[in-house]
Amino acid sequence: MMKNRIPPPRSRPSRSQQKNLHRMGSILLMSTAVLILILGFVVFSIDVGYIALSKGQLQNAVDAAALGAVQELNPNIETEEVVANATQVARDIAAMHRAGDHANVSIEGNLGDVEFGRRTFDLQTGKYNYEWGPDATPFNAVKVTARRTAVLDQQGDLAEDNQLPLFFGPILGASGATLQTSAIATFQPRDIMLVLDYSGSMNDDSELKSIGVLGQAAVEDNIHEMWQDLGSPTYGNMDFVPDWVTIPGQPAAGPVPHITVKWRSSEIDVTSTKDLSNVVMEFSNGNRQKIEGLTSPTGTFKGTGGNNGQRITRCWIKSGRNACGDGPGYGEKFDFYNNSHIRKGLGLDGVPYPYPSGSWDDYIEYARSHASGMPWYDSDVYAAGYRRKFGMLTLINFWNKNKPKNSQTPGLWRASQQPITALKDSVDLLIDYLVGVAAEDNVGLSVYNSPSGDALLELNLGSAFDTVKTTSRQRQAGHYDSFTNIGAGM
């Protein structure tokens, strides 16, 4: 017979156990909530970090674009061209940068713009003021802006969404972030000290010695330009192109004729108002040769035999009843190495030499000298084909080479000496540019003063731009001394 079993009694949790179970459930709920909160912070930090990174990248792009664009500002070209060039440079440089999801930053259209303006210093407030727009010329500042924004139409509807897309923002209802960065680049006031070379070599391209490098036509054209710059002066009967000298003899009087002799180094052209009787020539080798039996009032004469090609140093012309006690039957004497005869032939008697250093005799020796031991000898005159010829071309070359200082030939700065004139022109261009950009620059001028071994400070740093141009222009090659000393100049 089966008996009913009575189940054993069940154990119940104690009060303390019940409390622990309750706590475990609460912790589980709290942990879940905290995890969700932490996850939210993680998600938020990812998007925030992405926004910060993208904004930094966007700032780098506009910084570089502004710096590039400001280099294109030039007051010496049309404003429209400046704007076009600078804008294109800004766009090109911005496109070289990545920002967020864009591999190339664009500042075109609604994504950004390039503005031009002017920065000026207010002495009263001690601050800089900016003015933007087409009227703020000449431009010396550029502002580049990049945007990542939503563009709405007139009805307020979304027309263009350029916002930075987020990773987790859409979960919270934010599909993108709005970004905008700007950068301004401008010219900073500069202290510019011009250290210029005014040594004697700065007229070398305007001397006959540069023919081998520049060509004879180019050098002589430059010397002709210098002559015109000086007012195209003439002294006596000298033309610009050097020519042989014609020496006049004594005036005609009764049986005594008037004779002229053109000296052509190894030949002479003689003209008399009466028939010639004989001509005696003395040569550089010391020989004399007499040509007799003449019956014409004119003739060209030169040495023959051993005297052929010899330089004629003096001659005696017998015509009519003129006479000279230098030899039997000798006529009027013409001495080509007597400077008074040459001065007379050049019409320089009574004509003052134009500058404080030098003389007509110095120039005559310079043009006539044929050996290195002679005063003022210059082989370049011979190489150019002008030895024993006289004219303004070789006179200017004499000044350039032998009398370049301002104390010797003042006013030579007016002439287009090269390469110093190119240097002066470049100074003018620089000053005009600085005036145009009006960036409150300071400019000074230092040149060589080699006799003392030091540089000469012509002008301290300042804003007297016109004075810098004028002072630079009124200095000639070798102005103070002929030597170069760039180290002292610096």
HUVENFEN-V549529 format. One record per run of one state. SS is the DSSP state (a for helix, b for strand, c for the rest). FROM is the first residue (numbers start at 0). TO is the last residue. If there is no record, write none. Layout:
# HUVENFEN-V549529
ss & from & to
SS & FROM & TO
SS & FROM & TO
This chain:
# HUVENFEN-V549529
ss & from & to
c & 0 & 13
a & 14 & 69
c & 70 & 77
a & 78 & 93
c & 94 & 97
b & 98 & 98
c & 99 & 100
b & 101 & 101
c & 102 & 107
a & 108 & 110
b & 111 & 121
c & 122 & 125
b & 126 & 131
c & 132 & 139
b & 140 & 147
c & 148 & 148
b & 149 & 151
c & 152 & 156
b & 157 & 160
c & 161 & 162
b & 163 & 164
c & 165 & 167
a & 168 & 171
c & 172 & 174
b & 175 & 176
c & 177 & 177
b & 178 & 185
c & 186 & 189
b & 190 & 194
c & 195 & 198
a & 199 & 205
c & 206 & 206
a & 207 & 213
c & 214 & 214
a & 215 & 228
c & 229 & 241
b & 242 & 242
c & 243 & 243
b & 244 & 247
c & 248 & 251
b & 252 & 252
c & 253 & 254
b & 255 & 255
c & 256 & 257
b & 258 & 262
c & 263 & 265
b & 266 & 271
c & 272 & 274
b & 275 & 282
c & 283 & 286
b & 287 & 290
c & 291 & 296
b & 297 & 301
c & 302 & 303
a & 304 & 306
c & 307 & 310
b & 311 & 319
c & 320 & 330
b & 331 & 334
c & 335 & 337
a & 338 & 344
c & 345 & 358
a & 359 & 367
c & 368 & 377
a & 378 & 382
c & 383 & 388
b & 389 & 389
c & 390 & 390
a & 391 & 401
c & 402 & 410
a & 411 & 413
c & 414 & 418
a & 419 & 436
c & 437 & 440
b & 441 & 448
a & 449 & 451
c & 452 & 452
b & 453 & 461
c & 462 & 463
a & 464 & 472
c & 473 & 484
a & 485 & 488
c & 489 & 489
